[in-house]
Amino acid sequence: MLGLKIDVDTYEGMKKGVPSLLKTLKQFDLKATFFLSIGPDNSGRAILQLIKNPLFLKKMMRTNAPALYGWRTAFNGTLLPAPMIALSFPEIVKDIINAGHEVQFHAWDHRRWQDELSSKSEDWIKEWFSKGAVGFEKLTGRKPTAFGAPSWTIDDRVLSIIQQYKFDYLSCTRAKTPFIHEEINILEIPSDLPCFEEIETQNGMSIIIEKIKDGGLHVLPVHAEVEGGIFQNRFRELLEKTLSMNMEIVPLKTIKAKLDIQTLPIRKYKMELLPGRHSPCAV
């Protein structure tokens, strides 16, 4: 079984990437889980990472970031005002829901969480969740039942605050198999496969296929800006090959329903720098 976890991180990803992915998923008659960034797109603040983190610059060059994310994204929140992401496109959110996909909460301000979480106060984190939850409910008419942390970045304060929201599951780590978070007794459905942008373009398909060829349970992290953009043909090819291997492709809620929670290990996350990443992820 292959779960599709689609993260929407930017304004352009919501505007262009999501409709493209909806078209692709309809073509294959597949359902996925969309984790939405609700609030401001401050992607332009990534310029600070170019200065502070050589690995981030290397990633931007390797992935051809301007083609991947678009030039406007590079200036949002700096030279250009930060537009709202999902809140700017309520009709697209309705399209996702009407097509039968699962919709969950990814972020309020993705960029600031990704770059600044460790330096922010607990009150800032609480307000971030509060704004995101209110915006999510405004768009969907319900409270989110799952959370997928931006860039798989969490800390103990985050897990403590998460308990208030009574999520059915989290998808906040890059662990190899599902587990129960030790601190809060909540199910984690991790992304165990690499993102397209983390691996070499030429070999990426074979790397992912090699990991899933023997079956089992896997989750593929997809980004609206990537597989809904310049990698959309490669994504379609991956779906074709996966289906030809008799793998069932499903949203994360289907995985949750099939897991025997009582048999899962209880684990404590740790932060680790993974290949192709510029900052540590929870594993």
C-alpha positions in Angstrom: 0.0 0.0 0.0 1.3 3.4 -1.0 0.0 6.5 0.8 0.1 9.9 -1.0 0.8 12.8 1.3 0.6 16.0 -0.7 2.0 19.1 1.1 1.0 22.6 -0.2 3.6 25.0 0.9 3.2 28.1 -1.3 0.8 30.5 -3.0 1.9 29.3 -6.4 1.6 25.7 -5.3 -2.0 26.2 -4.3 -2.9 28.2 -7.4 -1.2 26.1 -10.0 0.1 22.9 -8.5 -3.0 21.7 -6.8 -5.3 21.9 -9.9 -2.6 20.1 -11.8 -2.4 17.3 -9.2 -6.2 17.1 -9.0 -6.3 16.5 -12.8 -3.6 13.8 -12.5 -5.3 12.0 -9.6 -8.6 12.1 -11.5 -6.9 10.6 -14.5 -5.7 7.6 -12.4 -8.9 7.5 -10.3 -6.9 7.9 -7.1 -7.4 9.7 -3.8 -4.7 11.4 -1.7 -4.3 13.4 1.5 -3.7 17.2 1.0 -2.0 18.9 3.8 -2.7 22.6 3.4 -0.7 25.7 4.4 -3.5 28.1 5.4 -1.8 31.5 6.0 0.9 33.8 4.6 3.4 32.8 2.0 6.7 34.2 3.4 8.8 32.1 1.0 11.0 35.1 0.1 12.5 35.0 3.6 14.4 31.9 2.4 17.0 34.4 1.1 18.2 34.4 4.7 18.9 30.7 4.5 21.0 31.2 1.4 23.3 33.3 3.6 23.2 31.1 6.7 23.1 27.6 5.4 25.4 26.4 2.5 23.3 23.2 2.2 20.2 25.2 1.4 22.1 27.0 -1.4 23.3 23.7 -2.7 19.7 22.4 -2.7 18.4 25.4 -4.5 21.0 25.0 -7.3 20.5 21.3 -7.6 16.7 21.5 -7.9 16.6 24.6 -10.2 14.5 26.4 -7.6 13.4 29.3 -9.9 11.8 26.8 -12.3 10.5 24.7 -9.4 8.8 27.4 -7.4 8.6 30.4 -9.7 10.2 33.9 -9.4 7.2 35.4 -7.5 7.6 32.9 -4.7 11.2 34.1 -4.2 10.0 37.6 -3.3 6.8 36.8 -1.3 7.1 38.2 2.2 10.1 40.4 1.3 9.9 42.6 -1.8 6.3 41.5 -2.3 3.5 41.3 0.3 3.0 37.8 1.7 -0.2 36.5 0.1 -2.4 34.0 2.0 -2.1 30.5 0.6 -5.2 28.3 1.0 -7.2 31.2 2.3 -6.7 32.9 -1.1 -8.3 29.9 -2.9 -11.4 28.7 -1.1 -12.8 27.4 -4.4 -9.7 25.2 -4.9 -10.1 23.8 -1.4 -13.7 23.0 -2.3 -12.5 21.2 -5.5 -10.2 19.0 -3.4 -13.0 18.1 -1.0 -15.6 17.5 -3.8 -13.2 15.2 -5.6 -13.2 13.0 -2.5 -9.7 13.7 -1.2 -8.7 13.9 2.4 -7.8 17.5 3.6 -5.7 18.2 6.7 -3.6 20.9 8.3 0.0 21.6 7.3 0.8 25.1 8.4 -0.2 28.6 9.2 3.1 30.3 8.2 5.2 27.5 6.7 8.4 29.5 6.1 8.7 30.9 9.6 8.1 27.5 11.2 10.6 25.8 8.9 13.3 28.4 9.6 12.6 29.9 13.0 10.7 27.3 15.2 13.6 26.8 17.6 13.9 30.5 18.3 10.2 31.1 18.8 8.3 31.2 22.1 5.7 28.7 23.2 3.1 31.5 22.9 4.1 32.0 19.3 3.6 28.3 18.6 0.2 28.3 20.3 -0.9 31.4 18.2 0.4 29.7 15.0 -1.8 26.6 15.7 -4.8 28.7 16.7 -4.7 30.9 13.5 -4.2 27.8 11.3 -7.0 25.9 12.9 -9.4 28.8 12.6 -8.5 29.3 9.0 -8.8 25.6 8.2 -12.3 25.5 9.8 -13.3 28.6 7.8 -12.3 26.8 4.5 -13.6 23.3 5.2 -16.4 23.8 7.8 -14.7 21.4 10.2 -11.7 21.1 12.5 -8.6 19.4 11.2 -8.1 15.8 12.4 -4.5 15.4 11.5 -1.3 17.6 11.4 1.8 17.3 9.2 4.6 19.6 10.4 6.3 21.8 7.9 9.6 20.3 6.8 9.1 17.5 9.3 10.3 19.9 12.0 9.0 19.4 15.6 10.1 19.7 19.2 8.7 18.8 22.6 6.8 22.1 22.9 5.0 21.3 19.7 4.0 17.9 20.8 2.7 19.3 24.1 0.6 21.9 22.3 -0.7 19.3 19.8 -2.5 17.4 22.5 -5.1 20.2 22.8 -6.3 19.5 19.3 -7.0 15.8 19.7 -5.8 14.9 16.2 -6.5 11.4 15.1 -3.0 11.1 13.7 0.2 13.0 12.9 2.4 12.8 9.9 5.4 14.8 11.2 8.4 12.5 10.8 10.5 10.6 8.2 10.5 7.4 10.2 10.5 4.1 8.4 7.3 2.7 9.9 4.2 3.9 11.8 4.5 4.3 15.6 2.9 5.9 18.6 4.5 9.1 19.9 5.9 8.4 23.3 5.1 11.8 24.8 1.5 12.2 23.7 0.2 8.7 22.7 -0.8 9.7 19.2 -0.4 7.7 16.0 2.4 8.8 13.6 2.1 7.9 9.9 5.5 8.9 8.7 6.8 9.6 5.2 9.3 6.8 4.6 10.1 7.5 1.0 12.3 10.4 -0.3 10.8 13.5 -2.0 11.5 13.9 -5.8 13.5 17.1 -5.1 15.8 15.3 -2.6 17.1 12.8 -5.1 18.8 13.0 -8.4 16.3 13.7 -11.2 17.7 11.0 -13.4 17.7 8.2 -10.8 14.9 9.4 -8.6 12.3 7.1 -10.1 14.4 3.9 -9.8 15.3 4.8 -6.2 11.6 5.1 -5.1 10.6 2.0 -7.1 13.4 0.0 -5.5 12.1 0.9 -2.1 8.5 -0.2 -2.8 9.0 -3.1 -5.1 8.7 -5.7 -2.4 5.3 -4.4 -1.2 4.6 -3.4 2.4 3.4 0.0 3.7 4.9 3.2 2.3 4.1 6.9 2.3 5.3 9.2 -0.5 5.7 12.9 0.3 4.5 14.9 -2.6 4.7 18.7 -3.0 2.2 20.6 -5.0 4.9 22.9 -6.3 7.0 19.9 -7.6 4.8 17.0 -8.7 2.1 19.5 -9.7 4.7 21.5 -11.6 7.9 20.7 -13.6 7.9 17.0 -12.3 4.3 16.3 -13.1 5.2 13.9 -15.9 7.6 12.0 -13.7 4.9 11.8 -11.0 2.5 10.3 -13.5 5.1 7.8 -14.6 5.7 6.8 -10.9 1.9 6.3 -10.4 1.8 4.1 -13.5 4.7 1.9 -12.4 3.3 1.6 -8.8 -0.1 0.5 -10.0 1.5 -2.0 -12.4 3.2 -3.6 -9.3 -0.3 -4.2 -7.8 0.3 -1.6 -5.1 -2.8 0.1 -3.8 -2.5 3.9 -3.7 -4.5 5.5 -0.9 -4.9 8.6 1.3 -3.4 8.5 4.8 -6.8 8.0 6.4 -7.1 4.6 4.7 -3.7 3.6 6.2 -4.9 4.7 9.6 -8.0 2.6 9.3 -6.0 -0.5 8.5 -3.4 -0.2 11.2 -3.7 -2.2 14.4 -2.8 0.6 16.9 -2.3 -1.8 19.8 0.6 -3.6 18.0 2.6 -0.5 17.1 5.8 0.4 18.9 6.0 3.5 21.2 8.9 5.7 20.1 10.6 9.0 20.8 11.5 11.1 17.8 14.9 12.5 17.2 16.2 15.1 14.7 18.5 14.0 11.9 19.9 15.4 8.7 18.8 13.2 5.8 20.4 13.0 2.4 19.2 15.7 0.1 17.9 17.9 2.9 19.3 21.2 4.1 18.1 21.0 7.7 17.3 18.1 10.2 14.0 16.2 10.1 12.2 14.3 12.8 12.9 10.6 12.4 
